Amino acid sequence: MADGYHQLEIGARLEPGARTLSVRCACGRRGSIDPAPWRAQGLCGQPLESLEPRVRCTCGARRSMLAPICADVAPRGGFWIFR
């Protein structure tokens, strides 16, 4: 992306203790998700880039960019996790 949002997080992985991930869609919507379903599937350690196709935005996009959130932030809507 031109704003460098995704560039900063290249190589980031789903950490076992991650409670929230930041999500951004190409339509401009930003939000956060709880990655608990992925942790339950044993996907900890997976690159976030490989999990991006599993996130859907309300606009219908089939891929959204993921990044770790440093602070403990409550998930906020507009995005859904698909297994």
Secondary structure in CASP SS format (residue, H / E / C, confidence):
PFRMAT SS
TARGET T0000
AUTHOR 0000-0000-0000
METHOD secondary structure of the structure
MODEL  1
M C 1.00
A C 1.00
D C 1.00
G C 1.00
Y C 1.00
H C 1.00
Q H 1.00
L H 1.00
E H 1.00
I C 1.00
G C 1.00
A C 1.00
R E 1.00
L C 1.00
E C 1.00
P C 1.00
G C 1.00
A C 1.00
R C 1.00
T C 1.00
L E 1.00
S E 1.00
V E 1.00
R E 1.00
C C 1.00
A C 1.00
C C 1.00
G C 1.00
R C 1.00
R E 1.00
G E 1.00
S E 1.00
I E 1.00
D C 1.00
P C 1.00
A H 1.00
P H 1.00
W H 1.00
R H 1.00
A H 1.00
Q C 1.00
G C 1.00
L C 1.00
C C 1.00
G C 1.00
Q C 1.00
P E 1.00
L H 1.00
E H 1.00
S H 1.00
L H 1.00
E H 1.00
P H 1.00
R H 1.00
V E 1.00
R E 1.00
C E 1.00
T C 1.00
C C 1.00
G C 1.00
A C 1.00
R C 1.00
R C 1.00
S C 1.00
M E 1.00
L E 1.00
A E 1.00
P E 1.00
I C 1.00
C C 1.00
A C 1.00
D C 1.00
V C 1.00
A C 1.00
P C 1.00
R E 1.00
G C 1.00
G C 1.00
F E 1.00
W E 1.00
I E 1.00
F C 1.00
R C 1.00
END
